[in-house]
Amino acid sequence: MRLSTARATAACILLTALALAGGACFSRPGGPHAPPGYLVGAYYYPWYYSGHWASHDYVGKHLPEPLEPQFGEYVSDDPKVIANHLDLASKYGIDFFILSWSLKDSFADLTLRKYVLPAMAQTAVKHVVYLEVPAYRKRDLGDPVFRQRLLDDLRFLGTEFLSHPSALRINGRPVLILYASRVLTGDIPGLMKEARAMYAGMGLNPFIIADEAFWYQPDVTRVKAYDAITSYNVYDWPRTGDKGYAATSGFLAGAESLFTTWQAATRAAGTAFVPNAMPGFNDRGVRLQENHFVIPRRLNPEASPTSLFERSVDLAKRFADPSLRMITITSFNEWNEWTAIEPTRKAVTRTPLPNPEAYTQGYPHDDFGTAYLEVVRDRLGDGRPAPPPGAAAPPAH
């Protein structure tokens, strides 16, 4: 049942006080005995500036009936777009957005700090900042200039994002994700030790999740350096056995094998594993010359448009760490690689472009509306947001 006005006001006061104190608390309607939902995060991209859509292609433009995001080819710093995104997250059970970050004072950085974080502070949706490691175009931690720049940016993220009231916290620790950390070479444990000492001096103890899980054997020394391991995306273009419909390809079996390997490694190292779910993959709109294969969103030609995502979600649930119950989704709005679950609409003002099969490889690309968000709500939620570990939930009324 709905909260009375007085109870709702009291709950808001409690939530605000907890947020200001550095905690993260979620309201939990649905009854005290309902099973807990998963802690669901979706990767969120704030890089859509006014010229992005013209300079960065995506497959939706090339369909026989072109598709685009539900809110059109938007700019990420539009407060109405941000409000709509947060509303969708709240309605469909996305507990936190994983915010892409790569450069101080860039359009994306300013969009996050000036518009997205203030808007989040007015909602129950939390944020995790994730550092785009490949953006540095450096890998060797033995390079003192690169190493110092990395530490300087981690300090900046601590000040601007990890200390923010809307930061997701695990047992009181703000969460930080390092995207494609696996590309780094050199002394990973030493870097993490130095970063953690720096954060301790700032009064922070971040819960650091590294995007290490990919198609190679785990390095236990690297795994132990982090608090948890994840995989942003299990797609790998050299794995040609994964191409095509997943009902007959090796994609799902490969993902299960990868998760099994890395979950075992994290258990052995005493860290956690955070599995990922994705709806499909097609980067031919932005990288046609690379000729990467498509993983269509349907399991087979007759299956529903969300059928691969449903299987991917169910697989992630099997591997979710019981202490975290955290699952990430690639992605909320990465349109260039066609992994977005943000709703679509028909681009009625756009003229179809020639040669669509070069971009689709003949696979269907459906106008899916809110269908993927409904899968999130129905398969990962329990009708109430999930609190992070260590956050006491207010009683249900």
QUIFENNOR-V367817 format. One record per backbone hydrogen bond with DSSP energy under -1.0 kcal/mol. NH is the residue of the N-H (numbers start at 1). CO is the residue of the C=O. Records with the same first field share a line. If there is no record, write none. Layout:
# QUIFENNOR-V367817
NH=CO, CO
This chain:
# QUIFENNOR-V367817
8=4
9=5
10=6
11=7
12=8
13=9
14=10
15=11
16=12
17=13
18=14
19=15
20=16
21=17
22=19
23=18
34=31
38=380
39=325
41=327
42=96
43=329
44=98
49=47
52=49
55=51
56=52
61=58
62=59
67=60
68=345
70=343
72=69
74=72
76=48
78=75
82=78
83=79
84=80
85=81
86=82
87=83
88=84
89=85
90=86
91=87
92=88
94=89
95=40
96=40
97=126
98=42
99=128
100=44
101=130
106=103
110=106
111=107
112=108
113=109
114=110
115=111
116=111
117=112
119=115
120=116
121=117
122=119
123=120
126=95
127=166
128=97
130=99
131=177
132=101
133=131, 179
135=132
136=133
137=134
141=185
143=140
147=143
148=144
149=145
150=146
151=147
152=148
153=149
154=150
155=151
156=152
157=153
158=154
159=155
160=156
161=157
162=157
163=158
164=161
167=164
168=127
170=173
171=389
173=170
175=168
176=207
177=129
178=209
179=131
181=178
182=211
183=180
184=181
185=139
188=186
191=187
192=188
193=189
194=190
195=191
196=192
197=193
198=194
199=195
200=196
201=197
203=200
204=199
207=174
209=176
210=228
211=178
212=210
213=230
216=214
223=219
224=220
226=223
227=208
228=208
229=272
230=210
239=236
240=238
242=239
243=240
244=294
247=299
248=245
249=245
250=241
254=250
255=251
256=252
257=253
258=254
259=255
260=256
261=257
262=258
263=259
264=260
265=261
266=262
267=263
268=264
269=265
271=266
272=227
274=229
277=328
281=295
282=337
287=283
290=287
291=288
295=281
303=300
307=304
308=297
310=306
311=307
312=308
313=309
314=310
315=311
316=312
317=313
318=314
324=321
325=321
327=39
328=275
329=41
330=277
332=43
333=43
335=333
339=334
341=331
342=332
345=68
347=66
348=346
350=347
358=355
359=356
360=356
361=357
363=360
368=366
371=368
374=370
375=371
376=372
377=373
378=374
379=375
380=376
391=388
